[in-house]
Amino acid sequence: MIVLDRVSLTLGGAPILSDISLTIPKGGVTALVGPNGAGKSSLLSLIARLQPLHSGTITVDGLPVATTPGPVLARVLAILRQETGLVSRLTVRDLVGFGRFPHNRGRLTAADQAAIAEALAQFDLTGLADRQLETLSGGQRQRAFVAMVFCQGTDYLLLDEPLNNLDMFYGRQMMQLLRRIADSHGRTILIVVHDINYAAAYADRIIAMKAGRLIADGPPAAILTPDQLEAIFGYRMAVATLDGSPYVRHH
């Protein structure tokens, strides 16, 4: 499990996160929601040690994030950042293969090749495997980056807005796939998502943040109420029930 205890973060004198204490049990899909600037991306970055922890503690399966050697941590959790960047002349297969680096330090084995092939197939990228990233659409590149994270083979996947650049078809397909990966592969997925209805449909739990603080935490039906949504996003929304699940008419 991931355990955060009294985690705070200040950058340039501005408070980004304030006194976050949170436990994310192993398995399933947890959605992080909230308005822009709520601190969602910063929280993922601290868990993955992309930036140093200033206050409090974070552990992943008992490993202290602040002091665990990088190669050990990279075999436990993987992260997709919101800004992925683009490397020219890199193929989709090469990018996905980078996910195996913590296991082979750049020397691919037969097991690595099999893991790459599985990731390409899972994310519908086999036909694009030898295409250079710069020739792909934004949505195709986004799927390739998520496939790289999956290929790392970690128990924990931290995904910061993985639906960026995906149209409705591939956005739905991505969420279905992540749900299936959590269920069939036993992975723990922590995902930042802006579409509240995707969170309602596919997440086991929704954690809501605002202004660097946790303000709501629970199953979708408990979070997706007009009162809670107004507290999170600042305006009242109608909530309907569709096939037994809450559906927010946020537009």
C-alpha positions in Angstrom: 0.0 0.0 0.0 0.9 3.7 -0.4 0.9 5.6 2.9 1.3 9.4 3.2 1.7 10.8 6.6 1.4 14.6 7.2 2.9 15.5 3.8 3.3 19.2 2.9 5.0 20.9 0.1 6.0 24.6 -0.4 7.6 25.9 -3.6 8.9 29.4 -4.0 7.2 30.4 -0.7 3.8 29.2 -2.0 2.0 26.3 -0.2 1.3 23.6 -2.7 0.2 20.7 -0.4 -0.9 21.0 3.2 -0.8 18.2 5.8 -1.8 15.3 3.5 -2.4 12.0 5.3 -3.7 9.2 3.0 -3.6 5.5 2.7 -4.1 3.8 -0.7 -4.5 0.0 -0.4 -3.1 -2.4 -2.9 -5.2 -3.2 -5.9 -7.9 -1.4 -7.9 -8.3 2.1 -9.4 -8.2 5.3 -7.4 -9.0 8.5 -9.1 -7.6 11.9 -8.1 -10.0 14.7 -9.0 -10.1 18.4 -8.3 -9.8 21.8 -10.0 -6.6 23.1 -11.7 -4.0 23.9 -9.1 -5.4 21.6 -6.5 -2.0 19.8 -6.1 -2.9 16.5 -7.8 0.2 16.4 -10.0 2.5 17.5 -7.2 1.2 14.7 -5.0 2.0 12.1 -7.7 5.5 13.6 -8.1 6.2 13.3 -4.4 5.1 9.7 -4.3 7.3 8.9 -7.3 10.2 11.0 -5.9 10.3 13.3 -8.9 10.8 16.1 -6.4 12.1 15.9 -2.9 9.9 15.5 0.1 10.0 18.5 2.4 7.7 17.5 5.2 6.1 14.2 6.3 6.7 10.7 5.1 5.7 8.5 2.2 6.1 4.7 2.0 5.2 2.2 -0.7 4.8 -1.3 0.5 6.8 -0.3 3.5 9.7 1.2 1.5 10.4 4.8 2.5 10.3 6.8 -0.8 12.8 9.4 0.5 15.6 6.9 1.1 15.0 3.8 -1.0 17.5 3.4 -3.9 16.2 4.5 -7.2 16.6 1.2 -9.0 14.6 -0.5 -6.2 11.8 2.0 -6.3 11.6 1.8 -10.1 10.7 -1.9 -9.8 7.8 -1.0 -7.4 6.1 2.0 -9.0 6.1 3.7 -12.4 4.8 7.2 -13.3 3.4 8.9 -16.4 4.0 12.6 -16.0 1.5 15.1 -17.5 4.3 16.5 -19.7 5.9 13.6 -21.5 8.1 15.4 -24.0 9.0 14.0 -27.4 12.2 12.4 -28.6 12.8 12.6 -32.4 13.6 9.4 -34.3 12.4 7.2 -31.5 10.1 4.4 -32.5 7.0 3.2 -30.5 8.8 -0.1 -29.8 11.9 1.8 -28.5 9.8 4.0 -26.2 7.8 1.1 -24.7 11.1 -0.8 -24.3 12.4 2.0 -22.0 9.9 0.7 -19.4 12.2 -2.4 -19.0 15.3 -0.4 -18.1 15.0 -0.9 -14.3 15.1 -4.7 -15.0 17.8 -4.9 -17.6 19.8 -1.6 -17.5 19.4 -1.4 -21.3 20.2 -4.9 -22.3 17.0 -6.5 -23.5 16.4 -10.2 -22.7 13.9 -12.5 -24.3 11.6 -11.9 -21.3 11.9 -8.1 -21.9 11.0 -8.6 -25.6 7.9 -10.6 -24.5 6.8 -7.9 -22.1 7.2 -5.3 -24.8 5.1 -7.3 -27.2 2.4 -7.7 -24.6 2.3 -4.0 -23.9 2.1 -3.1 -27.6 -0.8 -5.5 -28.0 -2.6 -4.4 -24.8 -2.6 -0.8 -26.0 -3.4 -1.5 -29.7 0.1 -0.4 -30.8 1.4 -3.4 -32.6 0.7 -2.0 -36.0 2.5 1.2 -35.0 5.5 -0.4 -33.3 8.1 0.7 -35.9 6.7 4.2 -36.5 8.6 7.1 -35.1 6.9 9.1 -32.4 7.0 12.3 -34.3 4.8 10.8 -37.1 2.0 9.8 -34.7 -1.1 11.7 -33.6 -1.2 13.1 -30.1 -3.5 10.4 -29.0 -1.3 7.6 -30.4 1.7 9.0 -28.7 -0.2 9.2 -25.4 -1.1 5.5 -25.7 2.5 4.7 -26.3 3.7 6.5 -23.2 1.1 4.7 -21.1 2.2 1.4 -22.6 5.8 2.2 -21.5 4.6 2.7 -17.9 2.7 -0.6 -18.0 5.7 -2.4 -19.5 7.8 -1.4 -16.5 5.9 -4.2 -14.7 5.4 -2.5 -11.4 2.7 -3.1 -8.9 1.8 0.6 -8.8 1.1 2.8 -11.7 0.8 6.6 -11.2 -0.9 8.2 -14.2 -1.1 12.0 -14.5 -3.9 12.8 -16.9 -3.4 9.7 -19.2 -6.5 10.7 -21.3 -4.8 13.8 -22.6 -5.2 14.0 -26.4 -7.4 11.0 -26.6 -10.7 11.2 -28.5 -13.9 9.7 -27.0 -13.3 6.2 -28.5 -9.7 5.9 -27.2 -10.5 7.7 -23.9 -13.2 5.1 -23.2 -10.9 2.3 -24.4 -8.1 3.6 -22.1 -10.2 3.6 -19.0 -11.6 0.1 -19.8 -8.0 -1.2 -20.3 -6.8 0.4 -17.0 -9.7 -1.2 -15.2 -8.9 -4.6 -16.8 -5.2 -4.2 -15.9 -6.1 -3.5 -12.3 -8.4 -6.5 -12.1 -6.6 -9.1 -14.1 -2.9 -8.1 -13.4 -3.4 -7.1 -9.8 -2.0 -3.6 -10.4 -2.7 -0.6 -8.2 -3.6 2.4 -10.4 -3.6 6.0 -9.1 -4.9 8.2 -11.9 -5.5 12.0 -12.2 -8.5 12.5 -14.4 -10.5 15.6 -15.2 -13.7 14.0 -16.5 -15.6 13.2 -13.3 -17.8 10.7 -15.1 -14.8 8.6 -16.1 -13.9 8.5 -12.4 -17.4 7.5 -11.5 -17.6 4.7 -14.1 -14.2 3.1 -13.6 -12.7 4.0 -10.2 -13.2 2.1 -7.0 -12.5 5.2 -5.0 -12.3 9.0 -5.7 -10.0 11.3 -3.7 -10.9 15.0 -4.2 -8.4 17.8 -3.7 -8.7 21.6 -3.6 -6.1 24.2 -2.8 -3.5 21.6 -1.8 -5.8 19.8 0.7 -7.8 16.6 0.7 -11.5 17.6 1.0 -13.3 14.3 0.1 -12.5 10.6 -0.1 -14.8 7.7 -0.8 -16.6 5.5 -3.3 -18.0 7.4 -6.4 -21.6 7.3 -5.0 -20.4 9.2 -1.9 -18.4 11.8 -3.8 -20.7 12.5 -6.7 -23.4 14.4 -5.0 -24.4 18.0 -5.7 -23.1 19.2 -2.3 -19.8 17.5 -2.6 -19.2 18.5 -6.2 -20.0 22.2 -5.3 -17.5 22.0 -2.5 -14.8 20.6 -4.8 -15.4 22.5 -8.1 -17.2 25.6 -6.9 -20.5 25.2 -8.6 -23.6 23.1 -8.3 -24.1 20.2 -10.7 -27.1 17.9 -11.4 -26.4 14.3 -10.7 -28.4 11.5 -12.3 -28.2 7.7 -12.0 -27.4 5.7 -15.0 -27.3 1.9 -14.8 -26.9 2.1 -11.1 -24.0 4.5 -11.1 -23.9 8.3 -10.6 -23.7 10.5 -13.7 -22.8 14.2 -13.4 -24.4 16.6 -15.8 -21.5 19.1 -15.3 -21.9 20.9 -18.6 
